[in-house]
Amino acid sequence: MTKAKTTREETGADSAQHDGAAALRGGFEKAIDNYEAAFAFGRDTLDACVTSATLAGKGLEKLNGEIFGYSKRALEESIAAARTLVAAKSVQQAFEFQTGFAKSALETYLGEVSRFGELASATARESAAPLKGRAKAWLDLVDARLA
């Protein structure tokens, strides 16, 4: 009787040990899968950040070039206007020229500022595009892992 009881106890212990090892193995494999999914998410997010930064840099470079070009043209036009103003034959002629120049310069300035705003907005939109789906991708990843 002692021998039969021991065999049953060993069978129960072996079974518990086997079940525990299987549960541990399953948990470890699930942890590895989760780690690989999180690593892939991180890699994709890093790629999206690099792409976004590259697009932002290119957009800012273009905007900087446009601002520099406008500044150079405005300075050249102001110098030419000053020369014309100095060469005016009368105060009336100088006043009329100055009024026309001021109006033209203001209209040009407002048009350029509007264009700069559009360029900045386009740059922001383009540079944000690669990052748009990352939060949703994280929520999808977490939901898939919890399911």
VEXDREN-2710 file (C-alpha; in Angstrom, 1 decimal):
% VEXDREN-2710
k/r/px/py/pz
1/MET/0.0/0.0/0.0
2/THR/2.8/2.3/0.7
3/LYS/4.3/1.6/-2.7
4/ALA/1.0/2.3/-4.5
5/LYS/0.4/5.6/-2.6
6/THR/4.0/6.8/-3.4
7/THR/3.5/6.1/-7.1
8/ARG/0.3/8.0/-7.1
9/GLU/1.9/11.0/-5.3
10/GLU/4.9/10.9/-7.7
11/THR/2.5/10.9/-10.7
12/GLY/0.6/13.9/-9.3
13/ALA/3.9/15.7/-8.6
14/ASP/5.2/14.9/-12.0
15/SER/2.0/16.1/-13.5
16/ALA/2.2/19.4/-11.5
17/GLN/5.8/19.9/-12.5
18/HIS/5.0/19.2/-16.1
19/ASP/2.0/21.6/-16.0
20/GLY/4.1/24.3/-14.3
21/ALA/6.9/23.9/-16.8
22/ALA/4.5/24.2/-19.7
23/ALA/2.9/27.3/-18.2
24/LEU/6.3/28.9/-17.6
25/ARG/7.3/28.1/-21.2
26/GLY/4.1/29.5/-22.6
27/GLY/4.5/32.7/-20.5
28/PHE/8.1/33.0/-21.6
29/GLU/7.1/32.6/-25.3
30/LYS/4.4/35.2/-24.9
31/ALA/6.8/37.6/-23.2
32/ILE/9.2/37.1/-26.1
33/ASP/6.5/37.7/-28.7
34/ASN/5.4/40.9/-26.8
35/TYR/9.0/42.1/-26.7
36/GLU/9.4/41.5/-30.4
37/ALA/6.2/43.4/-31.1
38/ALA/7.2/46.3/-28.9
39/PHE/10.7/46.4/-30.5
40/ALA/9.1/46.4/-34.0
41/PHE/6.8/49.2/-32.9
42/GLY/9.8/51.2/-31.5
43/ARG/11.7/50.6/-34.8
44/ASP/8.8/51.8/-36.9
45/THR/8.3/54.8/-34.6
46/LEU/11.9/55.7/-34.9
47/ASP/11.7/55.5/-38.7
48/ALA/8.6/57.7/-38.6
49/CYS/10.5/60.3/-36.4
50/VAL/13.5/60.3/-38.7
51/THR/11.2/60.7/-41.8
52/SER/9.3/63.5/-40.0
53/ALA/12.5/65.3/-39.0
54/THR/13.9/65.0/-42.5
55/LEU/10.7/66.5/-44.0
56/ALA/10.6/69.3/-41.4
57/GLY/14.3/70.1/-42.2
58/LYS/13.7/70.3/-45.9
59/GLY/10.6/72.4/-45.4
60/LEU/12.4/74.8/-43.1
61/GLU/15.3/75.0/-45.5
62/LYS/12.9/75.9/-48.3
63/LEU/11.1/78.5/-46.1
64/ASN/14.4/80.0/-45.1
65/GLY/15.4/80.3/-48.8
66/GLU/12.1/82.0/-49.7
67/ILE/12.5/84.4/-46.8
68/PHE/16.1/85.2/-47.7
69/GLY/15.1/85.7/-51.4
70/TYR/12.2/88.1/-50.4
71/SER/14.5/90.0/-48.0
72/LYS/17.1/90.5/-50.7
73/ARG/14.5/91.6/-53.3
74/ALA/12.9/94.0/-50.8
75/LEU/16.3/95.5/-49.9
76/GLU/17.2/96.0/-53.6
77/GLU/13.8/97.6/-54.3
78/SER/14.2/99.9/-51.3
79/ILE/17.7/101.0/-52.5
80/ALA/16.3/101.6/-56.0
81/ALA/13.3/103.6/-54.5
82/ALA/15.7/105.7/-52.4
83/ARG/17.7/106.6/-55.4
84/THR/14.6/107.5/-57.3
85/LEU/13.3/109.5/-54.4
86/VAL/16.5/111.5/-54.1
87/ALA/16.4/112.2/-57.9
88/ALA/12.9/113.6/-57.7
89/LYS/12.5/117.0/-59.3
90/SER/9.9/118.2/-56.8
91/VAL/8.5/117.5/-53.4
92/GLN/5.1/116.6/-55.0
93/GLN/6.9/114.1/-57.3
94/ALA/8.8/112.6/-54.4
95/PHE/5.6/112.3/-52.3
96/GLU/3.7/110.6/-55.1
97/PHE/6.6/108.2/-55.7
98/GLN/6.9/107.4/-52.0
99/THR/3.2/106.8/-51.6
100/GLY/3.2/104.4/-54.5
101/PHE/6.3/102.6/-53.3
102/ALA/4.9/102.2/-49.8
103/LYS/1.6/100.9/-51.1
104/SER/3.4/98.4/-53.4
105/ALA/5.9/97.4/-50.7
106/LEU/3.1/96.7/-48.2
107/GLU/1.1/94.7/-50.7
108/THR/4.2/92.7/-51.6
109/TYR/5.0/92.1/-47.9
110/LEU/1.5/90.9/-47.1
111/GLY/1.5/88.6/-50.1
112/GLU/4.9/87.2/-49.1
113/VAL/3.9/86.7/-45.5
114/SER/0.8/84.9/-46.6
115/ARG/2.9/82.6/-48.8
116/PHE/5.4/82.0/-46.0
117/GLY/2.5/81.0/-43.8
118/GLU/1.3/78.5/-46.4
119/LEU/4.8/77.1/-46.7
120/ALA/5.1/76.7/-43.0
121/SER/1.6/75.1/-42.8
122/ALA/2.5/72.7/-45.6
123/THR/5.8/71.8/-43.9
124/ALA/4.0/71.1/-40.6
125/ARG/1.4/68.9/-42.4
126/GLU/4.0/67.0/-44.3
127/SER/6.3/66.5/-41.3
128/ALA/3.5/65.3/-39.1
129/ALA/2.1/62.8/-41.6
130/PRO/4.6/60.0/-40.8
131/LEU/3.7/60.3/-37.1
132/LYS/-0.1/60.4/-37.4
133/GLY/-0.6/56.6/-37.1
134/ARG/1.9/55.9/-34.4
135/ALA/-0.5/56.4/-31.4
136/LYS/-3.2/54.3/-33.1
137/ALA/-0.6/51.6/-33.8
138/TRP/0.4/51.6/-30.2
139/LEU/-3.2/51.2/-29.0
140/ASP/-3.7/48.4/-31.6
141/LEU/-0.6/46.7/-30.4
142/VAL/-1.7/46.8/-26.8
143/ASP/-5.2/45.7/-27.6
144/ALA/-3.8/42.7/-29.6
145/ARG/-1.5/41.7/-26.8
146/LEU/-4.2/41.9/-24.1
147/ALA/-6.7/39.9/-26.2
END
